Amino acid sequence: MKKQILSLTLAGTMMLSMAAPALAAEGKGFADVAEDAWYAPAVAYAAEKGLMAGTGADKFSPDGTVTRGTVFQTLYNLAGKPEAGETSFVDVEGKWYAAAAAWAEAQGLAAVPADKTFAGDRAITRMEIAAILARYAETAHLPAGADHGKTESAPDYAAIPEWAMEGMEWCVNTGVLSGDSKGSLNPAGTARRAELAQMLKQFTGMEIVSMADYLKEHEDQFFLTGKTEYTIQGKIVSAETHIHNELEDVDYTVTDDGVSVILKGTVGEEWVTKLEKVLKTYTKADGSALTAEDFTDSKDTYIDLKTKANPDANFACYVPAGTAVQVDTAWGDVLYANRTGVPHGSGDYLVCSNKDGKPDFSDVWVVNGAVFDSTYDMSRAPRMGAVKEIEKYGHAVLDITIEDFEKAGFELGDTVNVTFDNGYELKGIPFFDGYYVAKGEPMLRAYPGHTNIAVCINYGKLNVVANVAPGSVAAVSMAVKGGEKAAQELNSLVYTDERGDYASDEIFANFRVVSVGDLGEGALVRSASPVSNEHGRAAYADALIEKAGVAAVLNLADTDEEIQGYIAGEGFASGYYKSLYEDGKVIALGMPVDYSSDSFGDTLAGGLARLSELKGPYLVHCTEGKDRAGFTSALLECLMGASLEEVVADYMVSYENYYGVTKAGDGEKYDLIVNNNIMGMLRAIAGVDKSADLGQVDLQKAAESYLTAHGMTAEQVTALKANLSAPAAE
């Protein structure tokens, strides 16, 4: 179960205006809140959930000021309006927020000043609200959030006083408070009602995840670990002593009772335990046994203690700092991973015992992330990496080198889980050395020539989607070993540019006459580029298209400037192509490879409209004659009534020509290429989702619709079909 703050309890009407007017009706807008205002969604949310009311006459007054009474009454209602006792405040009697003031005093949310005034009608600043919400978050055990220095980077960071710093940092880290268009936080600015609505929307949407729910989603991410050997300190005191454990946010009082020991951990945290347990758990620094006298003979002085390593005794699971988990322990305590008010590093860990090689979820506890890596074995833990750079297209480069990542046991083709410390997760994404995923899909990248791994979304802004920035921390763990190995191998296929490695000029140039559906004999040919000699195939392709009598060309890869550069280049040997170009029979489109984009479709349809004005036979080519030419050929084949099987078979000839992949020779790889490539292209042409059964689609009508949707007229489509149906002249 996930508990949101709003769902904890909402009793009674939210008194969020000076006179506590009636709430706006559900779904009803406010006359003074424009639909496109930045705060409009937050105002609608606050009104719908009963968090804020209008100010009368269908108005919300977004620029109206917020008072202290308003904020505390909100939190009091969120807490369920519990019984409020006596209060020290002298100015709340008879006020609508009197009970809230008494409750806030009892909870430590509102301090009582020397004059004992609550000042509930006073306007409140943004930093005051931040401090109050952060204190309330501690009592509600909300997540601490991931700290990446966002507050420090604000231009007005120096304007935040020390007393407000912790609250401001918590609100910024959790997204409850954000800066203006210049990044300024305006801490001393008077809070406006629109700002409060936005803060409440963020605040009440925060969740506390139950251990059962977290285990359900992350059971497979527990890794084998155990206590390592490390040094801490311990002492017995001679007089009553008070200590505060920052990691637990707990105060201890210790007396000289002869059995209580103060321990100081690896980051200076102090806690109390029993002498008997210490003698069993630790040794002296030199490894020899401890005795009670080691402590009683040197009271008030810390002595070094060494833990006894206990390898493989436990399983553990990382919980990112942006996620709070409630753990009901086997011994009756309730613990909270990543609760507000204490440091956690990039996140805490759930730990349990190893029972017969499996996690024992009947007994789970929390270990603070600030000390876990110095006290537990991390060799099988997720690889932790900070974002060192956000690339131009939003990819997050981690400070984990490809070499180190592979040394840790990861290989190209594995699938991995990536969890950022703000709680954003990507599960089962492939680890590839290229962008071998569909548009909008995530992957972990080890790009050739690059040093570090990066988390990416193909044609998407990972940094925006995941809300990460330099300093964010990612935990990367294995999902399935070799889970996408076939796809990695498929996309890692290589071919040579040596003519002698191929059985014929046609195979080398990936040349063929397309004879499917109602295409006229010799009306459509396709090949690798006859003009760009990047792969040494241009002259071969040029000779073949001349022999085929090609009269017009659709060049998908190059611009006119690039074609002119090839022709002027040294060693250019494609004389027939040059003559076609000089006669105005080559249409240069210079298209990108993303066939799913509207710009691709619009450019292609524009080129085919121009081609329809020229007589065939037609040549369609890109650089290799495989991807852009593959899509375009498939489109034209569908237009001319080819069957699904015919379109697939023609597409796969390119993979036989370049890589020797055939259905008979390697059926699994053949089918993978079909499913990943040509079927995706055909679904894009048909405008159906990636799970659609193409066997039920009229591909000819789909092709016609694709072309007209991208700008061709019905007359141009008819002319193109007529030209494609005409056989080549003898």
C-alpha positions in Angstrom: 0.0 0.0 0.0 1.2 3.5 -0.8 0.1 6.3 1.5 -0.2 9.8 0.2 -0.2 12.7 2.7 -3.6 13.7 1.4 -5.0 10.2 2.0 -3.9 10.1 5.6 -7.0 12.0 6.7 -9.0 14.9 5.4 -11.6 15.8 7.9 -13.8 18.9 7.7 -13.6 21.9 5.5 -10.2 23.4 4.6 -10.2 26.9 6.1 -7.8 28.4 3.5 -9.0 32.0 3.3 -9.4 34.7 5.8 -13.1 34.1 6.2 -13.1 30.5 5.3 -15.6 30.8 2.3 -17.3 27.9 0.7 -15.3 25.6 -1.5 -15.6 25.9 -5.3 -17.8 23.3 -6.8 -15.9 20.3 -8.1 -14.8 20.9 -11.7 -15.8 24.6 -11.6 -13.1 27.0 -12.6 -12.3 30.4 -11.2 -12.9 33.5 -13.2 -9.5 34.9 -12.3 -7.5 31.8 -13.2 -6.6 31.6 -16.9 -6.5 28.1 -18.3 -2.9 28.6 -19.5 -1.6 30.1 -16.2 1.3 28.2 -14.8 -0.6 27.7 -11.6 -3.9 26.6 -13.1 -3.4 22.8 -12.7 -2.4 23.4 -9.1 -5.4 25.6 -8.3 -7.7 23.1 -9.9 -6.1 20.3 -7.8 -6.3 22.2 -4.6 -9.9 23.1 -5.1 -10.9 19.6 -6.2 -9.2 18.0 -3.2 -10.7 20.5 -0.8 -7.2 21.9 0.0 -8.0 25.5 -0.9 -11.2 27.5 -1.3 -12.1 30.4 -3.5 -12.3 33.9 -2.1 -15.9 34.6 -3.2 -17.7 35.5 -6.4 -16.0 32.6 -8.4 -12.6 34.1 -7.7 -9.5 32.4 -6.3 -7.3 35.5 -5.9 -4.0 33.8 -7.1 -2.0 36.9 -6.2 -3.5 37.1 -2.7 -1.2 36.8 0.3 -1.1 33.7 2.5 -1.2 33.9 6.3 0.4 31.8 9.0 -3.0 30.6 10.1 -3.8 29.4 6.6 -0.7 27.2 6.5 -1.1 25.7 9.9 -4.8 25.0 9.5 -4.0 23.2 6.3 -1.6 20.9 8.0 -3.9 20.4 11.0 -6.6 19.2 8.7 -4.2 16.9 6.9 -3.3 15.4 10.3 -7.0 14.6 10.8 -7.8 17.5 13.2 -6.7 15.6 16.3 -7.7 16.7 19.8 -5.9 20.0 20.5 -4.9 20.7 24.1 -4.0 23.9 25.8 -1.8 26.5 24.1 0.7 29.0 25.2 -0.3 31.4 22.4 -2.1 34.4 23.8 -3.6 35.7 20.6 -5.6 32.8 19.2 -8.7 32.6 21.4 -11.8 32.7 19.2 -9.8 32.5 16.0 -10.8 29.9 13.3 -7.2 28.6 13.5 -7.0 28.3 17.3 -7.1 24.5 17.5 -4.5 24.4 14.7 -2.2 26.7 16.6 -2.4 24.6 19.8 -1.8 21.4 17.7 1.2 23.1 15.9 2.7 24.1 19.3 2.4 20.5 20.7 3.9 19.0 17.5 6.9 21.4 17.6 5.8 22.9 14.3 5.3 26.4 15.7 7.7 27.8 18.2 6.4 30.1 21.0 8.2 33.4 21.0 8.9 35.6 24.0 5.7 37.6 23.6 3.7 34.3 23.1 2.0 35.5 20.0 1.0 33.2 17.1 0.4 36.0 14.6 -2.0 33.8 12.6 -3.2 36.8 10.5 0.3 37.8 9.5 1.4 37.2 5.9 3.9 34.4 5.7 7.1 34.1 3.6 8.1 31.3 1.2 10.9 30.3 3.5 8.6 30.2 6.5 6.3 27.8 4.7 9.3 25.7 3.6 10.4 25.4 7.2 7.0 24.4 8.4 6.4 21.8 5.7 9.8 20.3 6.3 9.1 20.0 10.0 5.7 18.4 9.2 7.4 16.0 6.7 9.6 14.7 9.6 6.5 13.9 11.7 4.9 12.2 8.7 8.1 10.3 7.7 8.1 11.7 4.2 11.1 11.0 1.9 14.2 13.2 2.4 14.7 13.7 -1.4 17.9 13.6 -3.3 20.2 16.6 -2.7 22.2 17.7 -5.8 23.0 21.2 -4.7 19.9 22.7 -6.4 19.4 25.1 -3.5 23.1 26.2 -3.6 22.8 26.9 -7.3 20.0 29.4 -6.9 21.2 33.0 -7.6 19.7 34.2 -4.2 21.1 31.3 -2.2 23.0 33.7 0.1 19.7 35.3 1.0 18.5 32.2 2.9 19.1 32.6 6.6 20.6 29.7 8.5 17.4 28.9 10.4 15.5 28.4 7.1 18.2 26.6 5.2 17.1 23.0 6.1 13.5 23.6 5.2 14.4 25.4 2.0 16.7 22.6 0.9 14.1 19.9 1.7 11.4 21.7 -0.3 13.7 22.3 -3.3 15.1 18.7 -3.2 11.6 17.2 -3.1 10.2 19.5 -5.7 7.8 21.2 -3.3 9.4 24.5 -4.0 10.9 25.7 -7.2 12.6 28.8 -8.5 11.3 31.5 -10.9 12.3 31.7 -14.5 15.8 32.9 -13.5 16.2 30.2 -10.9 15.7 32.5 -7.9 14.0 31.0 -4.9 12.8 34.4 -3.4 13.0 33.0 0.2 11.9 36.2 1.9 9.1 36.9 -0.6 5.5 36.9 0.7 3.8 33.7 -0.3 1.0 34.1 -2.8 -2.1 31.8 -2.9 -1.1 30.5 -6.4 2.3 29.5 -4.9 0.7 27.8 -2.0 -1.6 25.8 -4.3 1.5 24.6 -6.2 3.3 23.7 -3.0 0.3 21.8 -1.6 -0.1 19.9 -4.9 3.5 18.7 -4.7 3.5 18.1 -1.0 0.2 16.1 -0.7 1.2 13.9 -3.6 4.3 12.5 -1.8 4.0 8.9 -0.9 5.1 6.5 1.8 5.5 3.0 0.3 4.7 0.0 2.5 7.4 -2.6 2.7 5.1 -5.2 1.1 4.6 -3.0 -1.9 8.3 -2.2 -2.3 9.2 -5.9 -2.0 6.6 -6.8 -4.6 8.2 -4.4 -7.1 11.9 -4.9 -6.1 12.2 -8.5 -4.8 14.4 -9.4 -7.7 16.8 -6.5 -6.8 18.1 -7.9 -3.5 21.8 -8.7 -3.7 23.9 -11.0 -1.5 26.0 -9.1 1.1 27.2 -9.3 4.7 28.9 -7.3 7.4 32.5 -6.4 6.5 35.4 -5.8 8.9 35.6 -2.2 9.9 36.6 -0.1 12.9 34.3 1.9 15.2 34.7 3.2 18.8 33.0 2.6 22.1 33.0 3.8 25.7 31.3 3.6 29.1 30.6 6.9 30.8 31.1 7.8 34.5 28.2 10.3 34.6 24.9 10.9 33.0 25.5 11.8 29.3 23.2 13.0 26.6 23.9 12.2 22.9 22.0 12.7 19.6 22.2 10.3 16.7 21.9 12.3 13.6 21.3 9.3 11.3 18.5 8.1 13.5 17.4 11.6 14.7 17.2 10.0 18.2 18.4 11.3 21.6 19.9 9.0 24.1 20.5 9.4 27.8 23.2 7.2 29.3 24.2 6.7 32.9 27.1 4.8 34.7 25.1 1.6 35.0 28.0 -0.7 34.0 26.1 -2.3 31.1 25.4 0.6 28.6 28.0 1.4 26.0 28.1 4.4 23.7 29.2 3.4 20.2 30.5 5.8 17.6 30.1 4.7 14.0 32.0 5.2 10.7 30.6 8.7 10.1 30.6 9.8 13.7 27.0 8.8 14.6 26.5 7.7 18.2 24.1 5.2 19.7 23.7 3.1 22.8 23.8 -0.7 23.2 24.5 -3.3 25.8 28.0 -4.3 26.9 27.1 -8.0 26.5 26.3 -7.5 22.8 29.4 -5.5 22.2 31.6 -8.2 23.7 30.0 -10.7 21.3 30.0 -8.5 18.2 33.4 -6.8 18.3 37.0 -7.4 19.0 39.9 -5.1 19.9 41.5 -3.3 17.0 44.2 -6.0 16.9 41.6 -8.7 16.7 42.0 -10.0 20.2 38.9 -10.6 22.5 37.3 -7.7 24.4 36.6 -7.8 28.1 34.3 -5.7 30.3 37.4 -4.3 32.0 38.6 -2.7 28.7 35.6 -0.3 29.1 35.3 0.0 32.9 39.0 0.7 33.4 38.9 3.6 31.0 35.6 5.3 31.4 34.7 8.3 29.2 37.5 7.4 26.7 36.7 5.9 23.4 38.5 2.7 22.5 38.8 1.2 19.0 36.6 -1.7 18.2 36.8 -4.0 15.2 33.7 -5.7 13.8 33.6 -9.4 13.0 33.1 -9.9 9.3 30.1 -12.0 8.5 30.2 -12.5 4.7 27.1 -13.6 2.7 24.9 -13.5 5.8 22.5 -11.0 4.4 20.6 -9.8 1.4 20.0 -6.0 0.8 18.1 -3.8 -1.6 18.8 -0.2 -2.5 16.0 2.4 -1.8 16.6 5.7 -3.6 16.6 8.8 -1.4 13.5 10.1 -3.1 11.4 7.1 -1.9 10.2 6.6 1.6 9.4 3.0 2.7 7.7 2.0 6.0 9.2 -1.2 7.4 7.3 -3.0 10.1 10.0 -5.0 11.8 9.7 -8.5 13.2 10.5 -7.2 16.7 7.7 -4.6 16.6 9.4 -1.4 15.7 8.4 0.7 12.7 11.3 2.0 10.7 11.3 4.4 7.7 13.8 4.3 4.9 14.9 7.7 3.7 12.7 9.7 6.1 13.1 13.4 6.3 15.3 14.9 8.9 18.4 12.7 8.7 21.1 12.3 6.0 20.9 9.3 3.8 23.6 9.7 1.1 22.0 8.6 -2.2 19.5 6.3 -0.4 19.0 3.7 2.4 19.0 -0.1 2.1 16.5 -2.7 3.2 18.5 -5.6 4.8 17.4 -9.1 5.7 19.0 -12.4 6.6 20.2 -15.0 4.1 18.0 -18.1 4.6 19.1 -21.1 2.5 20.5 -18.8 -0.2 17.4 -16.6 -0.4 16.3 -13.4 1.2 14.3 -13.9 4.5 11.6 -11.3 4.1 10.1 -12.2 7.5 12.7 -10.1 9.1 13.7 -6.9 7.3 15.3 -3.8 8.7 16.8 -0.5 7.4 20.5 0.5 7.2 21.2 4.1 6.6 22.8 4.8 3.2 25.3 7.1 4.7 27.0 4.1 6.4 26.0 1.1 4.4 28.9 1.1 1.9 31.4 1.3 4.7 29.9 -1.5 6.8 28.5 -4.0 4.3 30.0 -5.8 1.3 29.2 -3.9 -1.9 30.8 -6.2 -4.4 27.4 -7.5 -5.6 25.5 -4.3 -5.0 24.2 -2.1 -7.9 26.9 0.0 -9.5 26.5 3.5 -8.2 27.3 6.4 -10.5 26.8 10.1 -10.4 25.7 12.0 -13.5 28.7 13.9 -14.7 27.3 15.4 -17.8 24.0 16.0 -19.6 24.6 15.7 -23.3 23.0 17.9 -25.9 20.1 15.6 -26.4 19.4 14.9 -22.8 21.4 11.7 -22.3 22.8 11.3 -18.7 26.5 10.4 -18.8 27.5 8.6 -15.6 31.0 8.6 -13.9 31.2 4.8 -14.5 33.6 3.9 -17.2 32.6 1.3 -19.8 35.7 -0.6 -18.9 34.9 -0.7 -15.2 31.3 -1.6 -15.9 32.2 -4.5 -18.0 34.8 -5.6 -15.4 31.9 -5.7 -12.9 30.3 -8.5 -15.1 28.0 -6.5 -17.4 28.1 -7.3 -21.1 26.5 -5.8 -24.2 23.1 -7.3 -24.7 22.3 -7.6 -20.9 19.2 -5.9 -19.6 19.6 -3.7 -16.5 17.6 -1.8 -14.0 18.5 1.9 -13.5 17.2 3.7 -10.4 18.0 7.4 -9.9 18.2 8.7 -6.4 15.0 10.8 -6.9 13.1 7.5 -7.2 12.8 7.5 -11.0 13.2 3.9 -12.3 13.9 2.2 -15.6 13.4 -1.5 -15.4 14.8 -4.1 -17.8 16.4 -1.7 -20.3 19.0 -3.0 -22.8 22.7 -2.3 -22.5 23.8 -1.5 -26.1 26.7 0.1 -28.0 24.3 1.9 -30.3 20.8 3.3 -30.5 19.1 0.0 -31.2 15.8 0.8 -29.5 12.6 2.3 -30.9 12.0 6.0 -30.7 11.1 7.1 -27.2 12.5 3.9 -25.6 15.3 3.9 -23.0 18.6 2.1 -23.0 22.0 2.1 -21.3 24.7 3.1 -23.8 28.4 2.1 -24.2 29.1 4.1 -27.4 32.2 3.2 -29.3 34.8 5.9 -28.8 33.2 7.1 -25.6 34.7 6.4 -22.2 31.6 6.3 -19.9 28.2 4.6 -19.9 25.2 6.8 -20.3 21.4 6.5 -19.7 19.5 7.5 -22.8 16.1 7.8 -24.3 16.3 7.4 -28.1 15.0 10.6 -29.6 13.9 11.8 -26.1 15.1 14.0 -23.3 16.1 11.6 -20.5 17.1 14.5 -18.2 13.7 16.0 -18.5 11.7 12.8 -18.3 13.7 11.6 -15.2 14.2 15.0 -13.7 18.0 14.4 -13.3 21.0 16.8 -13.5 24.7 16.6 -12.9 25.2 15.3 -9.4 22.1 12.9 -9.6 23.1 9.4 -8.6 22.0 6.3 -10.5 22.1 2.7 -9.3 22.5 0.2 -12.1 21.8 -3.5 -11.5 21.5 -6.6 -13.6 18.0 -7.5 -14.8 18.5 -10.4 -17.2 21.9 -11.6 -18.2 21.9 -11.6 -22.0 18.3 -10.5 -22.1 18.8 -8.5 -25.4 21.9 -10.4 -26.6 20.2 -11.3 -29.9 19.3 -7.7 -30.6 22.8 -6.5 -29.8 24.3 -9.1 -32.1 21.8 -8.2 -34.8 22.7 -4.6 -34.7 26.4 -5.3 -34.5 26.3 -7.0 -37.9 29.3 -5.9 -40.0 30.0 -6.1 -43.7 33.1 -5.4 -45.8 33.6 -2.9 -48.6 35.8 -5.3 -50.6 34.2 -6.4 -53.9 36.0 -9.7 -53.8 34.0 -10.7 -50.7 30.8 -10.8 -52.7 29.6 -13.2 -55.3 28.4 -10.6 -57.9 28.3 -6.9 -58.7 24.5 -7.0 -57.9 25.1 -8.4 -54.4 28.0 -6.0 -53.7 25.9 -3.0 -54.8 22.7 -4.3 -53.1 21.1 -3.8 -56.5 17.9 -5.4 -57.6 14.8 -4.9 -59.8 11.7 -5.0 -57.6 9.0 -7.2 -59.1 6.1 -7.5 -56.7 2.4 -6.6 -56.9 1.4 -4.6 -59.9 4.8 -3.1 -60.5 5.7 -3.0 -64.1 8.6 -5.1 -65.2 11.7 -3.1 -64.5 9.8 -0.1 -63.4 11.4 0.1 -59.9 15.0 -0.6 -58.9 16.9 -0.1 -55.7 20.5 -0.1 -54.8 23.3 1.3 -52.7 24.4 4.8 -53.6 25.7 5.2 -57.2 27.0 8.7 -56.4 28.5 8.6 -52.9 31.5 6.3 -52.8 31.7 6.1 -49.1 31.5 2.3 -49.2 33.2 1.8 -52.6 30.0 0.7 -54.4 29.2 3.8 -56.4 30.7 2.8 -59.8 29.2 -0.7 -59.6 25.7 0.6 -58.8 26.1 3.3 -61.5 26.8 0.6 -64.2 23.9 -1.5 -63.0 21.3 1.3 -63.1 22.5 2.3 -66.6 22.0 -1.2 -67.7 18.5 -1.2 -66.2 17.6 2.0 -68.1 16.9 4.1 -65.0 15.4 7.4 -66.1 14.7 9.2 -62.7 16.2 8.9 -59.3 15.0 9.5 -55.7 18.1 10.1 -53.6 17.1 9.9 -50.0 20.5 10.4 -48.5 22.1 13.5 -50.1 21.4 17.1 -50.7 22.1 18.9 -54.0 25.3 20.4 -52.4 26.5 17.0 -51.4 25.8 15.5 -54.8 27.7 18.3 -56.5 30.6 17.7 -54.1 30.8 14.0 -55.0 30.7 14.8 -58.8 33.5 17.3 -58.4 35.6 15.0 -56.2 38.7 13.2 -57.3 38.1 9.8 -58.7 34.4 10.2 -59.4 33.4 7.4 -61.8 29.6 7.5 -62.0 29.1 9.1 -65.3 25.6 7.8 -65.9 24.4 9.2 -62.6 26.0 12.5 -63.4 24.1 12.7 -66.7 20.8 12.1 -64.9 21.6 14.8 -62.4 22.6 17.3 -65.0 19.3 16.5 -66.8 17.3 17.3 -63.7 16.2 13.7 -63.2 17.7 13.3 -59.7 15.6 14.4 -56.7 17.8 15.0 -53.7 16.0 14.9 -50.3 18.9 14.6 -47.8 16.6 12.8 -45.3 17.3 11.7 -41.7 16.8 8.0 -40.8 14.0 8.4 -38.3 11.1 7.2 -40.4 8.6 7.6 -37.5 8.8 11.4 -37.6 6.3 13.7 -39.4 9.2 15.5 -41.1 10.4 12.3 -42.6 6.9 11.5 -44.0 6.4 15.1 -45.3 9.8 15.2 -47.0 9.3 11.8 -48.6 5.8 12.5 -49.8 7.1 15.8 -51.3 9.9 13.9 -53.1 7.5 11.3 -54.5 5.1 14.0 -55.7 8.0 15.4 -57.8 8.9 11.9 -58.9 5.4 11.4 -60.2 6.0 14.1 -62.8 9.0 12.1 -64.2 8.8 9.0 -66.3 10.4 5.8 -65.0 12.1 3.4 -64.6 12.8 4.8 -61.1 15.8 4.2 -58.8 15.3 4.6 -55.0 18.6 4.7 -53.0 20.1 6.1 -49.9 23.7 5.3 -48.8 23.5 1.5 -48.3 20.1 1.0 -49.9 18.9 -0.6 -46.8 17.1 1.7 -44.3 15.7 4.8 -45.9 15.6 3.0 -49.2 14.1 0.0 -47.4 11.2 2.1 -46.0 10.6 3.9 -49.3 10.6 0.7 -51.3 8.2 -1.0 -48.9 5.9 2.0 -49.2 5.9 1.9 -53.0 5.5 -1.9 -53.0 2.5 -1.6 -50.7 1.1 1.2 -52.9 1.3 -1.2 -55.9 -0.6 -4.0 -54.1 2.3 -6.2 -52.9 1.5 -8.7 -50.2 3.0 -8.5 -46.7 5.1 -11.6 -47.5 6.5 -10.0 -50.7 7.4 -6.7 -49.0 9.2 -8.6 -46.2 11.1 -10.8 -48.6 12.3 -7.9 -50.7 13.4 -6.0 -47.6 15.4 -9.0 -46.3 17.4 -9.3 -49.5 19.5 -6.4 -48.3 20.4 -8.4 -45.2 21.3 -11.4 -47.3 23.4 -9.2 -49.6 25.3 -7.4 -46.8 25.5 -10.0 -44.0 24.5 -13.3 -45.5 21.4 -13.6 -43.3 18.8 -15.9 -44.7 15.7 -17.6 -43.4 17.2 -21.0 -44.0 20.6 -20.2 -42.6 19.7 -18.4 -39.4 15.9 -18.3 -38.9 16.1 -16.8 -35.4 18.2 -13.8 -36.5 16.2 -13.4 -39.7 12.9 -13.2 -37.7 14.4 -10.8 -35.3 15.4 -8.4 -38.1 12.0 -8.8 -39.6 10.2 -8.0 -36.3 12.5 -5.2 -35.3 12.8 -3.5 -38.6 10.5 -4.0 -41.5 7.4 -4.7 -39.4 8.0 -1.5 -37.5 8.2 0.4 -40.8 5.0 -1.1 -42.1 3.2 -0.3 -38.9 4.4 3.3 -39.3 3.0 3.4 -42.8 -0.3 1.9 -41.6 -0.5 4.2 -38.6 -1.1 1.3 -36.1 0.5 0.5 -32.8 3.5 -1.8 -32.4 1.4 -4.8 -31.4 -1.1 -4.5 -34.3 -1.5 -7.6 -36.6 -0.5 -6.4 -40.0 -2.2 -9.4 -41.6 -5.4 -7.6 -40.9 -4.3 -4.3 -42.6 -5.0 -3.3 -46.2 -1.4 -2.2 -47.0 -2.3 -0.6 -50.3 -4.9 1.7 -48.8 -2.6 2.3 -45.9 0.2 3.5 -48.3 -2.3 5.8 -50.2 -3.4 7.2 -46.9 0.2 7.7 -45.7 1.1 9.7 -48.8 -2.0 11.9 -48.8 -1.7 12.5 -45.1 1.8 13.8 -45.7 0.8 16.2 -48.5 0.5 14.3 -51.8 -2.7 14.9 -53.7 -4.9 12.1 -55.0 -3.9 13.0 -58.6 -0.2 12.8 -57.8 -0.7 9.4 -56.1 -2.6 8.2 -59.2 0.2 9.5 -61.5 2.9 7.8 -59.4 1.0 4.5 -59.6 0.6 4.8 -63.3 4.3 5.3 -63.8 5.2 2.4 -61.5 2.9 0.1 -63.4 4.4 0.9 -66.8 7.1 -1.7 -67.8 10.5 -0.4 -68.7 11.1 0.1 -72.4 13.2 -2.6 -74.1 
